[in-house]
Amino acid sequence: MNQEVEIALIGGGAAILGGVLSGAYQHLRDYISRPKLCIDYMGTSANQVTAEYQQGRAEIYIRARVRNTGREVARSCRVYLAELTEIRTSGQISTSLYDAKQLQWAGLDFIPLDIPRGVNLYVDLAWVSKDQPGWRFSVQRLFASQSGLKTYRGTYRFHLLATAHNADPAVCSVDVSYDGDWHSLRAWEVKSAPNDS
C-alpha cells in the first residue's frame, strides 16, 4: 500500500472517530444538562394554604410542590391527577375517576408553565370550604357521574404525574383525609405506593 493511501485512510479514520466522539460528547452533555422534574408533598405551610375572602369565606387548599433540579428549563410543564383511589382498611378501591385530569396551578390556572432550576411551583390537588362540607377537586370539571366523589368521608389517594416536553415524567402519591369537617383535613405523601409506576 503506498504512503498516500495510508495517509488518506488514517485521515478518514481520524475524521470518523472525531465525528463519533463529538456526537457522543454532545449526547452526554445534553443528558447531563437535561431538566429533571420532581413532585412532592412535604407537609409544610406552603402545601396546606388557607385562603380568606372579604365575604368571610375561607377555603383550605392542599398543594403539591413541583420543581426542576436539572440544568435546563423544563418546558410546558403540566401536572395530572392520574388516578384517584379510596383508602380503606381492606386496601385501595378505584373511584369513578377513570380518566386522568389536569390539575390547576396555585392561582387557578391550567396553562402549561416553564420551570427553571431553583423555582418552586405548586399545584392544587383539592380544597375544602370552612363553611360548606364536601371535596372540591382542582380540575376543570367532573362529569355528572363523578359528583359522588365530593361527598366521600375518608381518605383519598391522589396519584400525581408531572410532565414536561423535554423531561422524564415524575410521580408522587398524596393521601388526603377528610371527614366533612375542615378541622379534620390532613395530608401526607405516600412513599413507594404500589400503584405508582
C-alpha distance (Angstrom), angle and dihedral (degrees) to the residues before:
residue distance angle dihedral
M1 . . .
N2 3.77 . .
Q3 3.75 124.1 .
E4 3.83 95.7 -109.6
V5 3.80 92.1 56.8
E6 3.79 91.1 48.5
I7 3.80 91.1 51.1
A8 3.82 90.6 48.2
L9 3.82 91.5 49.9
I10 3.78 92.6 47.1
G11 3.82 90.7 47.1
G12 3.81 91.9 48.0
G13 3.79 92.0 47.1
A14 3.79 91.2 49.2
A15 3.82 91.0 50.1
I16 3.82 91.7 50.2
L17 3.80 91.9 46.4
G18 3.81 90.7 47.7
G19 3.80 91.0 51.0
V20 3.79 92.3 48.9
L21 3.81 92.6 48.0
S22 3.80 91.8 45.1
G23 3.81 91.2 51.0
A24 3.80 92.0 46.4
Y25 3.80 90.4 49.1
Q26 3.83 90.7 50.5
H27 3.82 91.7 50.4
L28 3.80 91.5 46.9
R29 3.81 91.5 48.9
D30 3.81 91.4 48.6
Y31 3.81 90.7 47.7
I32 3.80 93.5 50.7
S33 3.80 94.9 45.8
R34 3.83 97.5 43.0
P35 3.82 119.5 119.9
K36 3.79 118.0 -97.4
L37 3.79 117.6 -155.6
C38 3.80 121.6 -147.5
I39 3.79 127.0 -175.6
D40 3.80 123.5 -174.5
Y41 3.79 147.7 146.2
M42 3.78 113.4 -130.0
G43 3.81 99.0 177.2
T44 3.80 94.3 -121.4
S45 3.79 128.4 138.0
A46 3.81 87.9 -94.9
N47 3.82 89.1 62.3
Q48 3.82 95.5 50.6
V49 3.79 111.3 41.4
T50 3.78 128.8 177.8
A51 3.80 115.3 -148.4
E52 3.81 115.6 -158.8
Y53 3.81 120.4 -161.5
Q54 3.81 131.5 -160.2
Q55 3.80 92.8 -114.6
G56 3.82 88.8 63.9
R57 3.80 92.1 -101.1
A58 3.80 118.0 139.5
E59 3.80 130.0 -171.8
I60 3.80 131.8 -174.9
Y61 3.81 117.3 -143.7
I62 3.81 125.9 -158.8
R63 3.82 110.2 -149.1
A64 3.79 137.8 -176.3
R65 3.79 122.2 -147.8
V66 3.81 120.3 -122.2
R67 3.80 121.4 -166.6
N68 3.76 142.8 158.3
T69 3.80 118.3 -128.0
G70 3.81 94.3 178.4
R71 3.79 127.2 93.0
E72 3.81 100.8 -113.1
V73 3.80 125.4 64.0
A74 3.83 113.8 -94.3
R75 3.81 103.5 -125.1
S76 3.81 126.4 -138.8
C77 3.79 97.1 -8.2
R78 3.80 119.6 -166.6
V79 3.80 131.2 175.0
Y80 3.79 123.0 -144.9
L81 3.76 134.3 -162.5
A82 3.80 91.3 -131.8
E83 3.80 94.9 -178.7
L84 3.80 139.4 -5.1
T85 3.80 119.5 -153.7
E86 3.79 134.7 177.0
I87 3.79 115.0 -123.4
R88 3.79 111.6 -139.3
T89 3.80 132.3 165.9
S90 3.82 87.0 -102.9
G91 3.83 91.3 55.0
Q92 3.79 137.5 -97.0
I93 3.79 119.4 -19.8
S94 3.80 122.3 -162.3
T95 3.79 117.1 -120.0
S96 3.81 131.9 -149.1
L97 3.81 89.2 -91.8
Y98 3.81 96.1 101.7
D99 3.79 100.3 154.8
A100 3.80 126.2 59.2
K101 3.79 115.3 -106.4
Q102 3.77 128.7 -158.9
L103 3.81 114.6 -115.3
Q104 3.78 124.4 -138.6
W105 3.77 123.4 -111.4
A106 3.80 114.5 -119.6
G107 3.78 103.8 -77.1
L108 3.81 97.1 45.6
D109 3.80 98.3 -83.2
F110 3.83 127.5 138.1
I111 3.82 99.8 -176.2
P112 3.83 117.1 119.3
L113 3.80 112.9 -102.0
D114 3.79 133.5 -152.3
I115 3.81 111.4 -128.1
P116 3.80 118.6 -156.5
R117 3.78 122.6 -163.9
G118 3.79 114.8 -80.5
V119 3.81 97.1 27.6
N120 3.81 124.2 115.1
L121 3.79 116.2 -152.5
Y122 3.79 125.3 -179.5
V123 3.76 131.3 -144.1
D124 3.81 122.1 -158.4
L125 3.81 115.5 -124.2
A126 3.79 100.0 178.8
W127 3.77 142.0 -33.7
V128 3.77 138.8 -151.4
S129 3.77 130.9 -152.6
K130 3.79 122.9 -126.0
D131 3.83 87.8 -143.4
Q132 3.81 105.1 45.2
P133 3.81 126.5 32.6
G134 3.78 121.6 -125.8
W135 3.78 141.9 84.0
R136 3.79 119.4 -84.1
F137 3.79 112.3 -162.8
S138 3.81 118.8 -150.0
V139 3.80 95.0 -128.6
Q140 3.79 128.2 111.9
R141 3.78 92.7 -108.5
L142 3.76 145.6 -22.1
F143 3.78 122.9 -139.2
A144 3.80 118.1 -113.2
S145 3.80 88.8 -108.4
Q146 3.82 88.5 60.2
S147 3.82 97.3 53.1
G148 3.82 90.1 100.4
L149 3.82 88.4 70.1
K150 3.82 88.5 74.8
T151 3.81 95.0 62.7
Y152 3.81 99.3 48.2
R153 3.80 115.5 125.1
G154 3.77 112.3 -153.4
T155 3.79 139.4 39.8
Y156 3.78 126.3 -27.9
R157 3.79 121.9 -166.2
F158 3.80 111.6 -143.0
H159 3.82 110.4 -154.1
L160 3.81 105.2 -158.1
L161 3.79 131.0 -163.6
A162 3.82 122.5 -170.5
T163 3.81 117.1 -162.7
A164 3.81 137.8 -178.5
H165 3.82 132.5 178.3
N166 3.80 94.2 -112.7
A167 3.82 103.9 30.3
D168 3.78 139.3 69.7
P169 3.82 112.7 -102.9
A170 3.81 120.6 -99.2
V171 3.81 125.5 -146.4
C172 3.77 135.4 -157.2
S173 3.80 136.3 166.7
V174 3.79 122.8 -146.6
D175 3.81 125.2 -171.9
V176 3.80 115.3 -147.9
S177 3.80 119.5 -170.3
Y178 3.81 122.1 -161.8
D179 3.81 131.4 158.7
G180 3.80 97.8 -171.9
D181 3.82 94.8 -85.0
W182 3.82 113.5 96.1
H183 3.83 90.0 -141.5
S184 3.82 88.1 68.5
L185 3.82 95.5 54.4
R186 3.83 110.1 125.6
A187 3.80 133.3 162.1
W188 3.80 136.3 -174.0
E189 3.79 137.5 167.8
V190 3.80 117.1 -105.8
K191 3.79 112.9 -136.4
S192 3.82 116.9 -142.5
A193 3.79 96.0 -7.2
P194 3.82 109.8 -165.9
N195 3.82 94.4 -127.4
D196 3.81 94.4 51.8
S197 3.77 111.8 97.0
